[in-house]
């Protein structure tokens, strides 16, 4: 079971000292049978006057910081170590009735899945519908995992990944039209596409481990160096299964899950308010490094609410 270390640093810079409002962060990986958080540390400068953790409606860990000082720079430096257990999507065992499309979820599951099946983004010309149905076989039943694999790999093959620092996400029809986008754009496209086929899907924000060339595995993934985004689809018998259309990854290999939500706006890694003149903002820098191994973290100056596993 590999141990991965994640270092995520976000720095905001300003022309002159400004004051800061509340900042909320989703940086702490979710615990589960396939990943276990060993240690976590976060250093914030200037140091917040108050900091605490809450769980949001989806069970994500959200750190909340409030400040009483002014500064020309605001820096969040988060480091985590975790055990990660890779599982390939094709190794999951589906219920017999869910092995081909279309199928209906059970009456017990449907009330909890309904909002994740609903379409969340307009598709005025049904471009996303047509694209999704293009993966359905015409000569017989379409295998559920077969379709999800084909869709995941098609995005990687047919679309161009372009990093974009501007906030916001392209509507899926626009991503189809442009043939390009970021990982968040591709995740939203696939999420809306599988929803059009009656499947429950959720948006995932987290980190990507890019190991480079190792044995028969392909080279480095795209989308590293920052936070990453992909999709979870609910499959009876297997539960929530990860698919990363940006890199054609089936299952959770190399994916570190942090936040899960119905739509991207509910899983923003870091956001907050500041007060000053509009031209005081000089920009933001984000750096994410994910490495395998690493020694236990040294003891840091106590910030009781901010550290610990």
Secondary structure as GFF3:
##gff-version 3
##sequence-region A 1 309
A	DSSP	beta_strand	2	25	.	.	.	ID=ss1
A	DSSP	beta_strand	35	45	.	.	.	ID=ss2
A	DSSP	beta_strand	50	55	.	.	.	ID=ss3
A	DSSP	beta_strand	61	66	.	.	.	ID=ss4
A	DSSP	beta_strand	70	84	.	.	.	ID=ss5
A	DSSP	three_ten_helix	89	91	.	.	.	ID=ss6
A	DSSP	three_ten_helix	96	98	.	.	.	ID=ss7
A	DSSP	beta_strand	100	101	.	.	.	ID=ss8
A	DSSP	alpha_helix	107	117	.	.	.	ID=ss9
A	DSSP	alpha_helix	127	133	.	.	.	ID=ss10
A	DSSP	beta_strand	142	143	.	.	.	ID=ss11
A	DSSP	alpha_helix	144	158	.	.	.	ID=ss12
A	DSSP	beta_strand	160	161	.	.	.	ID=ss13
A	DSSP	alpha_helix	172	178	.	.	.	ID=ss14
A	DSSP	beta_strand	180	181	.	.	.	ID=ss15
A	DSSP	alpha_helix	183	196	.	.	.	ID=ss16
A	DSSP	beta_strand	201	208	.	.	.	ID=ss17
A	DSSP	beta_strand	228	235	.	.	.	ID=ss18
A	DSSP	beta_strand	239	244	.	.	.	ID=ss19
A	DSSP	beta_strand	249	250	.	.	.	ID=ss20
A	DSSP	beta_strand	255	261	.	.	.	ID=ss21
A	DSSP	three_ten_helix	264	266	.	.	.	ID=ss22
A	DSSP	beta_strand	270	275	.	.	.	ID=ss23
A	DSSP	three_ten_helix	278	280	.	.	.	ID=ss24
A	DSSP	beta_strand	281	292	.	.	.	ID=ss25
###
